[in-house]
Amino acid sequence: MVGAPGSGKSTYAKGLYDGEPGRWIILELDKWREAMWGTRQGYFDVYRGPDIEIGLNARAMLSAVQEAAYVNALELGFNVVLSECHVTPSTFSHELTEATERGIEIEWKVFNPSLSVLWQRHVGRPAEHQPPWGVVEDLHHIINSPDAWWRQAKNVEIVG
């Protein structure tokens, strides 16, 4: 899935799961952040904190856990939804490689509501689940760029 925070990715993923419980695994970095650092913000405090090495190690740990869960879910025959922003291919290259090596065809869903809709959803979220508004705006602009990576991908559906 591709989309800014608040674009509907997680809601869509939960709908897939509810439609076929037990067949789908939903992987979200925010859930791992909460599990490992207590809150989403706890992770960002470490990642953006004064100790650069600890921040980079936190990011590496988060990526390693997500990647291991993804590989294991595929090996066990689950359908996997990566409910993340996916605005730059470098952030999901491992997952792409795994899918390609297994002959799995990826279906991309691009969630692209207007900035005004994103704002309404943003202010409606609990404060601890709100990324900085500037991040939401930046990701929205990247997704809408004429040369956004997903415009060249196969199996793309625009949602919202």
Secondary structure, DSSP 8 states (H G I E B T S, - for coil): -B--TTSSHHHHHHHHHHHSTTTEEEE-HHHHHHHHHSSHHHHHHHHTSS-HHHHHHHHHHHHHHHHHHHHHHHHTT-EEEE-S---SGGGGHHHHHHHHHTT----EEEE---HHHHHHHHHHS-GGG---HHHHHHHHHHHTSTT-GGGG-SSEEEE-
